[in-house]
Amino acid sequence: METIKGAFKYPVIILFFAILAALSVADMMTPTKAVSELENRPLTQAPAFSATALFNNEWTYQYGEYTRDQFIGRDSWISAQSGLEIALGKLEANGVWYAKDGYQIAKVAT
C-alpha cells in the first residue's frame, strides 16, 4: 500500500511518462509515408535491423533519420512552422521564397 501512495507523490513525473508512452504507441500505429506532399521530397523509410549494424552504430543513426521523417502529426507541425515563419515576416525558407497571396517560388541558383 505504501508503494502506491509513494507513486502518487510525483504526479508530474507520472503524467510525463504516461504522455510519453501514449505518444510512442500512437507513433508506432501511424502508417509510414513514402513521400511528403508538403515538402515535395521522399521520406526516410525504416532501416532493416541487424546486430552488426546495431553494434556499428549504423542502425541507430538510420533509425534516428527515420524518426525525424516519420512521426505522428508531422504534416500539421510542418504547416504550423511555415505559418509561423510567414507571420514573423520571414521571406525565404529552405530555398523557397514566400510571395504575395500564399504563393511559394523556388529559388533558382544562378
Backbone atoms as SQL, in Angstrom:
CREATE TABLE atoms (id INTEGER PRIMARY KEY, chain TEXT, resi INTEGER, resn TEXT, atom TEXT, x REAL, y REAL, z REAL);
INSERT INTO atoms VALUES
  (1, 'A', 1, 'MET', 'N', 0.817, -1.180, 0.000),
  (2, 'A', 1, 'MET', 'CA', 0.000, 0.000, 0.000),
  (3, 'A', 1, 'MET', 'C', 0.874, 1.262, 0.000),
  (4, 'A', 2, 'GLU', 'N', 2.010, 1.200, 0.652),
  (5, 'A', 2, 'GLU', 'CA', 2.909, 2.353, 0.708),
  (6, 'A', 2, 'GLU', 'C', 3.482, 2.677, -0.671),
  (7, 'A', 3, 'THR', 'N', 3.760, 1.650, -1.495),
  (8, 'A', 3, 'THR', 'CA', 4.324, 1.926, -2.816),
  (9, 'A', 3, 'THR', 'C', 3.317, 2.628, -3.709),
  (10, 'A', 4, 'ILE', 'N', 2.045, 2.318, -3.576),
  (11, 'A', 4, 'ILE', 'CA', 1.020, 3.001, -4.363),
  (12, 'A', 4, 'ILE', 'C', 0.918, 4.460, -3.927),
  (13, 'A', 5, 'LYS', 'N', 0.936, 4.718, -2.638),
  (14, 'A', 5, 'LYS', 'CA', 0.905, 6.095, -2.145),
  (15, 'A', 5, 'LYS', 'C', 2.161, 6.855, -2.581),
  (16, 'A', 6, 'GLY', 'N', 3.292, 6.181, -2.557),
  (17, 'A', 6, 'GLY', 'CA', 4.551, 6.814, -2.949),
  (18, 'A', 6, 'GLY', 'C', 4.583, 7.177, -4.418),
  (19, 'A', 7, 'ALA', 'N', 3.908, 6.378, -5.245),
  (20, 'A', 7, 'ALA', 'CA', 3.883, 6.662, -6.675),
  (21, 'A', 7, 'ALA', 'C', 3.119, 7.945, -6.970),
  (22, 'A', 8, 'PHE', 'N', 2.115, 8.248, -6.189),
  (23, 'A', 8, 'PHE', 'CA', 1.308, 9.442, -6.429),
  (24, 'A', 8, 'PHE', 'C', 1.887, 10.695, -5.776),
  (25, 'A', 9, 'LYS', 'N', 3.087, 10.586, -5.209),
  (26, 'A', 9, 'LYS', 'CA', 3.762, 11.754, -4.658),
  (27, 'A', 9, 'LYS', 'C', 4.255, 12.668, -5.773),
  (28, 'A', 10, 'TYR', 'N', 4.503, 12.088, -6.924),
  (29, 'A', 10, 'TYR', 'CA', 5.087, 12.824, -8.043),
  (30, 'A', 10, 'TYR', 'C', 4.171, 12.749, -9.266),
  (31, 'A', 11, 'PRO', 'N', 3.050, 13.440, -9.260),
  (32, 'A', 11, 'PRO', 'CA', 2.097, 13.325, -10.374),
  (33, 'A', 11, 'PRO', 'C', 2.638, 13.856, -11.703),
  (34, 'A', 12, 'VAL', 'N', 3.525, 14.830, -11.668),
  (35, 'A', 12, 'VAL', 'CA', 4.068, 15.376, -12.914),
  (36, 'A', 12, 'VAL', 'C', 4.929, 14.332, -13.615),
  (37, 'A', 13, 'ILE', 'N', 5.713, 13.588, -12.853),
  (38, 'A', 13, 'ILE', 'CA', 6.556, 12.544, -13.438),
  (39, 'A', 13, 'ILE', 'C', 5.690, 11.442, -14.025),
  (40, 'A', 14, 'ILE', 'N', 4.647, 11.054, -13.301),
  (41, 'A', 14, 'ILE', 'CA', 3.733, 10.021, -13.796),
  (42, 'A', 14, 'ILE', 'C', 3.046, 10.499, -15.071),
  (43, 'A', 15, 'LEU', 'N', 2.599, 11.731, -15.082),
  (44, 'A', 15, 'LEU', 'CA', 1.946, 12.292, -16.258),
  (45, 'A', 15, 'LEU', 'C', 2.910, 12.351, -17.441),
  (46, 'A', 16, 'PHE', 'N', 4.144, 12.750, -17.200),
  (47, 'A', 16, 'PHE', 'CA', 5.152, 12.807, -18.257),
  (48, 'A', 16, 'PHE', 'C', 5.349, 11.441, -18.902),
  (49, 'A', 17, 'PHE', 'N', 5.538, 10.404, -18.105),
  (50, 'A', 17, 'PHE', 'CA', 5.763, 9.071, -18.653),
  (51, 'A', 17, 'PHE', 'C', 4.504, 8.509, -19.304),
  (52, 'A', 18, 'ALA', 'N', 3.324, 8.868, -18.810),
  (53, 'A', 18, 'ALA', 'CA', 2.077, 8.428, -19.441),
  (54, 'A', 18, 'ALA', 'C', 1.928, 9.053, -20.823),
  (55, 'A', 19, 'ILE', 'N', 2.229, 10.345, -20.930),
  (56, 'A', 19, 'ILE', 'CA', 2.164, 11.016, -22.227),
  (57, 'A', 19, 'ILE', 'C', 3.212, 10.455, -23.171),
  (58, 'A', 20, 'LEU', 'N', 4.411, 10.214, -22.673),
  (59, 'A', 20, 'LEU', 'CA', 5.480, 9.633, -23.483),
  (60, 'A', 20, 'LEU', 'C', 5.083, 8.261, -24.009),
  (61, 'A', 21, 'ALA', 'N', 4.501, 7.428, -23.150),
  (62, 'A', 21, 'ALA', 'CA', 4.061, 6.098, -23.570),
  (63, 'A', 21, 'ALA', 'C', 2.934, 6.193, -24.594),
  (64, 'A', 22, 'ALA', 'N', 1.971, 7.078, -24.368),
  (65, 'A', 22, 'ALA', 'CA', 0.844, 7.230, -25.294),
  (66, 'A', 22, 'ALA', 'C', 1.327, 7.705, -26.665),
  (67, 'A', 23, 'LEU', 'N', 2.239, 8.670, -26.684),
  (68, 'A', 23, 'LEU', 'CA', 2.772, 9.153, -27.959),
  (69, 'A', 23, 'LEU', 'C', 3.588, 8.074, -28.672),
  (70, 'A', 24, 'SER', 'N', 4.317, 7.273, -27.923),
  (71, 'A', 24, 'SER', 'CA', 5.102, 6.192, -28.528),
  (72, 'A', 24, 'SER', 'C', 4.187, 5.162, -29.187),
  (73, 'A', 25, 'VAL', 'N', 3.127, 4.791, -28.487),
  (74, 'A', 25, 'VAL', 'CA', 2.180, 3.814, -29.045),
  (75, 'A', 25, 'VAL', 'C', 1.483, 4.403, -30.269),
  (76, 'A', 26, 'ALA', 'N', 1.037, 5.656, -30.182),
  (77, 'A', 26, 'ALA', 'CA', 0.372, 6.301, -31.315),
  (78, 'A', 26, 'ALA', 'C', 1.326, 6.421, -32.505),
  (79, 'A', 27, 'ASP', 'N', 2.593, 6.700, -32.243),
  (80, 'A', 27, 'ASP', 'CA', 3.586, 6.824, -33.302),
  (81, 'A', 27, 'ASP', 'C', 3.812, 5.490, -33.998),
  (82, 'A', 28, 'MET', 'N', 3.827, 4.413, -33.229),
  (83, 'A', 28, 'MET', 'CA', 4.006, 3.080, -33.817),
  (84, 'A', 28, 'MET', 'C', 2.811, 2.674, -34.672),
  (85, 'A', 29, 'MET', 'N', 1.636, 3.177, -34.341),
  (86, 'A', 29, 'MET', 'CA', 0.427, 2.806, -35.068),
  (87, 'A', 29, 'MET', 'C', 0.187, 3.689, -36.300),
  (88, 'A', 30, 'THR', 'N', 0.925, 4.785, -36.421),
  (89, 'A', 30, 'THR', 'CA', 0.779, 5.672, -37.570),
  (90, 'A', 30, 'THR', 'C', 1.429, 5.025, -38.787),
  (91, 'A', 31, 'PRO', 'N', 0.718, 4.980, -39.914),
  (92, 'A', 31, 'PRO', 'CA', 1.307, 4.365, -41.107),
  (93, 'A', 31, 'PRO', 'C', 2.497, 5.177, -41.634),
  (94, 'A', 32, 'THR', 'N', 3.451, 4.474, -42.182),
  (95, 'A', 32, 'THR', 'CA', 4.644, 5.096, -42.750),
  (96, 'A', 32, 'THR', 'C', 4.298, 5.670, -44.127),
  (97, 'A', 33, 'LYS', 'N', 4.734, 6.898, -44.386),
  (98, 'A', 33, 'LYS', 'CA', 4.510, 7.536, -45.675),
  (99, 'A', 33, 'LYS', 'C', 5.782, 7.475, -46.500),
  (100, 'A', 34, 'ALA', 'N', 5.623, 7.356, -47.810),
  (101, 'A', 34, 'ALA', 'CA', 6.779, 7.293, -48.700),
  (102, 'A', 34, 'ALA', 'C', 7.229, 8.678, -49.141),
  (103, 'A', 35, 'VAL', 'N', 6.265, 9.613, -49.311),
  (104, 'A', 35, 'VAL', 'CA', 6.573, 10.931, -49.854),
  (105, 'A', 35, 'VAL', 'C', 5.860, 11.992, -49.033),
  (106, 'A', 36, 'SER', 'N', 6.519, 13.131, -48.834),
  (107, 'A', 36, 'SER', 'CA', 5.900, 14.274, -48.186),
  (108, 'A', 36, 'SER', 'C', 5.386, 15.222, -49.265),
  (109, 'A', 37, 'GLU', 'N', 4.055, 15.357, -49.340),
  (110, 'A', 37, 'GLU', 'CA', 3.472, 16.257, -50.335),
  (111, 'A', 37, 'GLU', 'C', 3.784, 17.714, -49.992),
  (112, 'A', 38, 'LEU', 'N', 3.866, 18.029, -48.705),
  (113, 'A', 38, 'LEU', 'CA', 4.142, 19.401, -48.298),
  (114, 'A', 38, 'LEU', 'C', 5.553, 19.844, -48.661),
  (115, 'A', 39, 'GLU', 'N', 6.509, 18.927, -48.563),
  (116, 'A', 39, 'GLU', 'CA', 7.910, 19.267, -48.830),
  (117, 'A', 39, 'GLU', 'C', 8.373, 18.824, -50.214),
  (118, 'A', 40, 'ASN', 'N', 7.525, 18.031, -50.892),
  (119, 'A', 40, 'ASN', 'CA', 7.841, 17.536, -52.221),
  (120, 'A', 40, 'ASN', 'C', 9.170, 16.776, -52.244),
  (121, 'A', 41, 'ARG', 'N', 9.285, 15.829, -51.319),
  (122, 'A', 41, 'ARG', 'CA', 10.510, 15.017, -51.248),
  (123, 'A', 41, 'ARG', 'C', 10.187, 13.644, -50.668),
  (124, 'A', 42, 'PRO', 'N', 11.017, 12.639, -50.976),
  (125, 'A', 42, 'PRO', 'CA', 10.791, 11.314, -50.378),
  (126, 'A', 42, 'PRO', 'C', 11.171, 11.319, -48.897),
  (127, 'A', 43, 'LEU', 'N', 10.464, 10.529, -48.106),
  (128, 'A', 43, 'LEU', 'CA', 10.746, 10.429, -46.683),
  (129, 'A', 43, 'LEU', 'C', 11.582, 9.185, -46.400),
  (130, 'A', 44, 'THR', 'N', 12.394, 9.253, -45.372),
  (131, 'A', 44, 'THR', 'CA', 13.243, 8.135, -44.982),
  (132, 'A', 44, 'THR', 'C', 12.383, 6.981, -44.487),
  (133, 'A', 45, 'GLN', 'N', 12.713, 5.780, -44.906),
  (134, 'A', 45, 'GLN', 'CA', 11.974, 4.587, -44.512),
  (135, 'A', 45, 'GLN', 'C', 12.723, 3.861, -43.388),
  (136, 'A', 46, 'ALA', 'N', 12.019, 2.972, -42.689),
  (137, 'A', 46, 'ALA', 'CA', 12.601, 2.249, -41.550),
  (138, 'A', 46, 'ALA', 'C', 13.771, 1.380, -42.011),
  (139, 'A', 47, 'PRO', 'N', 14.895, 1.425, -41.289),
  (140, 'A', 47, 'PRO', 'CA', 16.048, 0.604, -41.668),
  (141, 'A', 47, 'PRO', 'C', 15.841, -0.851, -41.252),
  (142, 'A', 48, 'ALA', 'N', 16.447, -1.748, -42.002),
  (143, 'A', 48, 'ALA', 'CA', 16.406, -3.166, -41.646),
  (144, 'A', 48, 'ALA', 'C', 17.327, -3.383, -40.447),
  (145, 'A', 49, 'PHE', 'N', 16.850, -4.138, -39.478),
  (146, 'A', 49, 'PHE', 'CA', 17.638, -4.365, -38.263),
  (147, 'A', 49, 'PHE', 'C', 18.616, -5.511, -38.452),
  (148, 'A', 50, 'SER', 'N', 19.834, -5.318, -37.961),
  (149, 'A', 50, 'SER', 'CA', 20.818, -6.400, -37.865),
  (150, 'A', 50, 'SER', 'C', 21.711, -6.094, -36.666),
  (151, 'A', 51, 'ALA', 'N', 22.185, -7.134, -36.030),
  (152, 'A', 51, 'ALA', 'CA', 23.036, -6.965, -34.850),
  (153, 'A', 51, 'ALA', 'C', 24.324, -6.235, -35.217),
  (154, 'A', 52, 'THR', 'N', 24.877, -6.543, -36.388),
  (155, 'A', 52, 'THR', 'CA', 26.108, -5.886, -36.831),
  (156, 'A', 52, 'THR', 'C', 25.900, -4.382, -36.993),
  (157, 'A', 53, 'ALA', 'N', 24.795, -4.004, -37.643),
  (158, 'A', 53, 'ALA', 'CA', 24.515, -2.578, -37.836),
  (159, 'A', 53, 'ALA', 'C', 24.263, -1.890, -36.500),
  (160, 'A', 54, 'LEU', 'N', 23.638, -2.594, -35.571),
  (161, 'A', 54, 'LEU', 'CA', 23.386, -2.019, -34.255),
  (162, 'A', 54, 'LEU', 'C', 24.694, -1.743, -33.524),
  (163, 'A', 55, 'PHE', 'N', 25.596, -2.717, -33.517),
  (164, 'A', 55, 'PHE', 'CA', 26.856, -2.557, -32.793),
  (165, 'A', 55, 'PHE', 'C', 27.807, -1.586, -33.486),
  (166, 'A', 56, 'ASN', 'N', 27.652, -1.387, -34.793),
  (167, 'A', 56, 'ASN', 'CA', 28.466, -0.399, -35.517),
  (168, 'A', 56, 'ASN', 'C', 27.847, 0.993, -35.476),
  (169, 'A', 57, 'ASN', 'N', 26.730, 1.124, -34.789),
  (170, 'A', 57, 'ASN', 'CA', 26.000, 2.382, -34.637),
  (171, 'A', 57, 'ASN', 'C', 25.419, 2.887, -35.959),
  (172, 'A', 58, 'GLU', 'N', 25.322, 2.008, -36.952),
  (173, 'A', 58, 'GLU', 'CA', 24.718, 2.383, -38.224),
  (174, 'A', 58, 'GLU', 'C', 23.200, 2.354, -38.110),
  (175, 'A', 59, 'TRP', 'N', 22.652, 1.313, -37.471),
  (176, 'A', 59, 'TRP', 'CA', 21.206, 1.175, -37.361),
  (177, 'A', 59, 'TRP', 'C', 20.611, 2.291, -36.524),
  (178, 'A', 60, 'THR', 'N', 21.257, 2.671, -35.427),
  (179, 'A', 60, 'THR', 'CA', 20.716, 3.727, -34.577),
  (180, 'A', 60, 'THR', 'C', 20.709, 5.069, -35.306),
  (181, 'A', 61, 'TYR', 'N', 21.738, 5.334, -36.096),
  (182, 'A', 61, 'TYR', 'CA', 21.773, 6.576, -36.876),
  (183, 'A', 61, 'TYR', 'C', 20.643, 6.576, -37.902),
  (184, 'A', 62, 'GLN', 'N', 20.499, 5.460, -38.630),
  (185, 'A', 62, 'GLN', 'CA', 19.451, 5.365, -39.650),
  (186, 'A', 62, 'GLN', 'C', 18.061, 5.426, -39.026),
  (187, 'A', 63, 'TYR', 'N', 17.898, 4.840, -37.851),
  (188, 'A', 63, 'TYR', 'CA', 16.602, 4.884, -37.177),
  (189, 'A', 63, 'TYR', 'C', 16.292, 6.308, -36.704),
  (190, 'A', 64, 'GLY', 'N', 17.306, 7.041, -36.303),
  (191, 'A', 64, 'GLY', 'CA', 17.125, 8.442, -35.938),
  (192, 'A', 64, 'GLY', 'C', 16.664, 9.266, -37.129),
  (193, 'A', 65, 'GLU', 'N', 17.254, 9.021, -38.284),
  (194, 'A', 65, 'GLU', 'CA', 16.821, 9.699, -39.514),
  (195, 'A', 65, 'GLU', 'C', 15.371, 9.343, -39.837),
  (196, 'A', 66, 'TYR', 'N', 15.019, 8.079, -39.656),
  (197, 'A', 66, 'TYR', 'CA', 13.658, 7.610, -39.917),
  (198, 'A', 66, 'TYR', 'C', 12.656, 8.300, -38.992),
  (199, 'A', 67, 'THR', 'N', 12.982, 8.401, -37.707),
  (200, 'A', 67, 'THR', 'CA', 12.043, 9.023, -36.767),
  (201, 'A', 67, 'THR', 'C', 11.922, 10.527, -36.993),
  (202, 'A', 68, 'ARG', 'N', 12.927, 11.169, -37.573),
  (203, 'A', 68, 'ARG', 'CA', 12.803, 12.590, -37.910),
  (204, 'A', 68, 'ARG', 'C', 11.815, 12.809, -39.051),
  (205, 'A', 69, 'ASP', 'N', 11.713, 11.827, -39.933),
  (206, 'A', 69, 'ASP', 'CA', 10.815, 11.949, -41.076),
  (207, 'A', 69, 'ASP', 'C', 9.433, 11.343, -40.834),
  (208, 'A', 70, 'GLN', 'N', 9.319, 10.412, -39.910),
  (209, 'A', 70, 'GLN', 'CA', 8.062, 9.695, -39.712),
  (210, 'A', 70, 'GLN', 'C', 7.626, 9.813, -38.254),
  (211, 'A', 71, 'PHE', 'N', 6.804, 10.796, -37.947),
  (212, 'A', 71, 'PHE', 'CA', 6.247, 10.894, -36.597),
  (213, 'A', 71, 'PHE', 'C', 4.821, 11.398, -36.680),
  (214, 'A', 72, 'ILE', 'N', 4.071, 11.166, -35.636),
  (215, 'A', 72, 'ILE', 'CA', 2.650, 11.475, -35.619),
  (216, 'A', 72, 'ILE', 'C', 2.414, 12.985, -35.754),
  (217, 'A', 73, 'GLY', 'N', 1.503, 13.352, -36.641),
  (218, 'A', 73, 'GLY', 'CA', 1.161, 14.752, -36.839),
  (219, 'A', 73, 'GLY', 'C', 2.206, 15.560, -37.573),
  (220, 'A', 74, 'ARG', 'N', 3.075, 14.913, -38.324),
  (221, 'A', 74, 'ARG', 'CA', 4.189, 15.588, -38.987),
  (222, 'A', 74, 'ARG', 'C', 3.719, 16.705, -39.911),
  (223, 'A', 75, 'ASP', 'N', 2.704, 16.433, -40.728),
  (224, 'A', 75, 'ASP', 'CA', 2.208, 17.440, -41.666),
  (225, 'A', 75, 'ASP', 'C', 1.661, 18.668, -40.937),
  (226, 'A', 76, 'SER', 'N', 1.002, 18.438, -39.809),
  (227, 'A', 76, 'SER', 'CA', 0.469, 19.559, -39.020),
  (228, 'A', 76, 'SER', 'C', 1.595, 20.412, -38.452),
  (229, 'A', 77, 'TRP', 'N', 2.664, 19.773, -37.977),
  (230, 'A', 77, 'TRP', 'CA', 3.805, 20.509, -37.434),
  (231, 'A', 77, 'TRP', 'C', 4.487, 21.335, -38.525),
  (232, 'A', 78, 'ILE', 'N', 4.623, 20.765, -39.715),
  (233, 'A', 78, 'ILE', 'CA', 5.272, 21.486, -40.812),
  (234, 'A', 78, 'ILE', 'C', 4.420, 22.679, -41.233),
  (235, 'A', 79, 'SER', 'N', 3.107, 22.481, -41.313),
  (236, 'A', 79, 'SER', 'CA', 2.206, 23.589, -41.667),
  (237, 'A', 79, 'SER', 'C', 2.264, 24.697, -40.620),
  (238, 'A', 80, 'ALA', 'N', 2.292, 24.298, -39.352),
  (239, 'A', 80, 'ALA', 'CA', 2.366, 25.297, -38.274),
  (240, 'A', 80, 'ALA', 'C', 3.681, 26.067, -38.342),
  (241, 'A', 81, 'GLN', 'N', 4.778, 25.384, -38.621),
  (242, 'A', 81, 'GLN', 'CA', 6.078, 26.044, -38.729),
  (243, 'A', 81, 'GLN', 'C', 6.075, 27.047, -39.887),
  (244, 'A', 82, 'SER', 'N', 5.550, 26.643, -41.031),
  (245, 'A', 82, 'SER', 'CA', 5.501, 27.548, -42.182),
  (246, 'A', 82, 'SER', 'C', 4.628, 28.756, -41.886),
  (247, 'A', 83, 'GLY', 'N', 3.478, 28.526, -41.265),
  (248, 'A', 83, 'GLY', 'CA', 2.588, 29.625, -40.911),
  (249, 'A', 83, 'GLY', 'C', 3.239, 30.603, -39.960),
  (250, 'A', 84, 'LEU', 'N', 3.977, 30.084, -38.984),
  (251, 'A', 84, 'LEU', 'CA', 4.680, 30.939, -38.030),
  (252, 'A', 84, 'LEU', 'C', 5.777, 31.742, -38.706),
  (253, 'A', 85, 'GLU', 'N', 6.522, 31.112, -39.608),
  (254, 'A', 85, 'GLU', 'CA', 7.580, 31.827, -40.319),
  (255, 'A', 85, 'GLU', 'C', 7.006, 32.956, -41.165),
  (256, 'A', 86, 'ILE', 'N', 5.884, 32.703, -41.814),
  (257, 'A', 86, 'ILE', 'CA', 5.247, 33.740, -42.633),
  (258, 'A', 86, 'ILE', 'C', 4.733, 34.859, -41.736),
  (259, 'A', 87, 'ALA', 'N', 4.122, 34.494, -40.597),
  (260, 'A', 87, 'ALA', 'CA', 3.601, 35.503, -39.670),
  (261, 'A', 87, 'ALA', 'C', 4.714, 36.368, -39.093),
  (262, 'A', 88, 'LEU', 'N', 5.897, 35.799, -38.936),
  (263, 'A', 88, 'LEU', 'CA', 7.030, 36.557, -38.415),
  (264, 'A', 88, 'LEU', 'C', 7.712, 37.402, -39.487),
  (265, 'A', 89, 'GLY', 'N', 7.237, 37.293, -40.715),
  (266, 'A', 89, 'GLY', 'CA', 7.785, 38.117, -41.786),
  (267, 'A', 89, 'GLY', 'C', 8.973, 37.513, -42.501),
  (268, 'A', 90, 'LYS', 'N', 9.212, 36.232, -42.315),
  (269, 'A', 90, 'LYS', 'CA', 10.323, 35.583, -42.993),
  (270, 'A', 90, 'LYS', 'C', 10.002, 35.492, -44.483),
  (271, 'A', 91, 'LEU', 'N', 10.956, 35.811, -45.335),
  (272, 'A', 91, 'LEU', 'CA', 10.729, 35.841, -46.778),
  (273, 'A', 91, 'LEU', 'C', 11.196, 34.589, -47.501),
  (274, 'A', 92, 'GLU', 'N', 12.064, 33.810, -46.859),
  (275, 'A', 92, 'GLU', 'CA', 12.642, 32.650, -47.526),
  (276, 'A', 92, 'GLU', 'C', 12.882, 31.532, -46.520),
  (277, 'A', 93, 'ALA', 'N', 12.660, 30.294, -46.949),
  (278, 'A', 93, 'ALA', 'CA', 12.942, 29.131, -46.111),
  (279, 'A', 93, 'ALA', 'C', 13.267, 27.934, -46.993),
  (280, 'A', 94, 'ASN', 'N', 14.415, 27.331, -46.741),
  (281, 'A', 94, 'ASN', 'CA', 14.837, 26.107, -47.442),
  (282, 'A', 94, 'ASN', 'C', 14.757, 26.232, -48.963),
  (283, 'A', 95, 'GLY', 'N', 15.219, 27.336, -49.492),
  (284, 'A', 95, 'GLY', 'CA', 15.257, 27.506, -50.937),
  (285, 'A', 95, 'GLY', 'C', 13.931, 27.888, -51.561),
  (286, 'A', 96, 'VAL', 'N', 12.976, 28.348, -50.762),
  (287, 'A', 96, 'VAL', 'CA', 11.668, 28.758, -51.277),
  (288, 'A', 96, 'VAL', 'C', 11.382, 30.177, -50.805),
  (289, 'A', 97, 'TRP', 'N', 10.987, 31.050, -51.749),
  (290, 'A', 97, 'TRP', 'CA', 10.599, 32.415, -51.421),
  (291, 'A', 97, 'TRP', 'C', 9.105, 32.448, -51.161),
  (292, 'A', 98, 'TYR', 'N', 8.700, 33.159, -50.108),
  (293, 'A', 98, 'TYR', 'CA', 7.283, 33.366, -49.839),
  (294, 'A', 98, 'TYR', 'C', 6.848, 34.626, -50.580),
  (295, 'A', 99, 'ALA', 'N', 5.867, 34.495, -51.478),
  (296, 'A', 99, 'ALA', 'CA', 5.379, 35.626, -52.259),
  (297, 'A', 99, 'ALA', 'C', 3.985, 36.031, -51.766),
  (298, 'A', 100, 'LYS', 'N', 3.397, 37.033, -52.408),
  (299, 'A', 100, 'LYS', 'CA', 2.067, 37.503, -52.025),
  (300, 'A', 100, 'LYS', 'C', 1.014, 36.444, -52.332),
  (301, 'A', 101, 'ASP', 'N', -0.100, 36.546, -51.645),
  (302, 'A', 101, 'ASP', 'CA', -1.262, 35.683, -51.855),
  (303, 'A', 101, 'ASP', 'C', -0.966, 34.204, -51.633),
  (304, 'A', 102, 'GLY', 'N', 0.024, 33.876, -50.806),
  (305, 'A', 102, 'GLY', 'CA', 0.310, 32.493, -50.458),
  (306, 'A', 102, 'GLY', 'C', 1.146, 31.726, -51.469),
  (307, 'A', 103, 'TYR', 'N', 1.606, 32.390, -52.506),
  (308, 'A', 103, 'TYR', 'CA', 2.447, 31.714, -53.484),
  (309, 'A', 103, 'TYR', 'C', 3.822, 31.433, -52.908),
  (310, 'A', 104, 'GLN', 'N', 4.401, 30.323, -53.358),
  (311, 'A', 104, 'GLN', 'CA', 5.760, 29.977, -52.979),
  (312, 'A', 104, 'GLN', 'C', 6.557, 29.763, -54.265),
  (313, 'A', 105, 'ILE', 'N', 7.729, 30.389, -54.322),
  (314, 'A', 105, 'ILE', 'CA', 8.551, 30.351, -55.526),
  (315, 'A', 105, 'ILE', 'C', 9.905, 29.742, -55.191),
  (316, 'A', 106, 'ALA', 'N', 10.296, 28.729, -55.936),
  (317, 'A', 106, 'ALA', 'CA', 11.570, 28.077, -55.701),
  (318, 'A', 106, 'ALA', 'C', 12.715, 28.984, -56.135),
  (319, 'A', 107, 'LYS', 'N', 13.758, 29.077, -55.291),
  (320, 'A', 107, 'LYS', 'CA', 14.943, 29.852, -55.660),
  (321, 'A', 107, 'LYS', 'C', 15.721, 29.081, -56.713),
  (322, 'A', 108, 'VAL', 'N', 16.201, 29.797, -57.677),
  (323, 'A', 108, 'VAL', 'CA', 16.988, 29.183, -58.741),
  (324, 'A', 108, 'VAL', 'C', 18.424, 29.659, -58.611),
  (325, 'A', 109, 'ALA', 'N', 19.341, 28.715, -58.564),
  (326, 'A', 109, 'ALA', 'CA', 20.766, 29.068, -58.454),
  (327, 'A', 109, 'ALA', 'C', 21.232, 29.649, -59.768),
  (328, 'A', 110, 'THR', 'N', 21.969, 30.763, -59.704),
  (329, 'A', 110, 'THR', 'CA', 22.469, 31.379, -60.936),
  (330, 'A', 110, 'THR', 'C', 23.935, 31.129, -61.086);
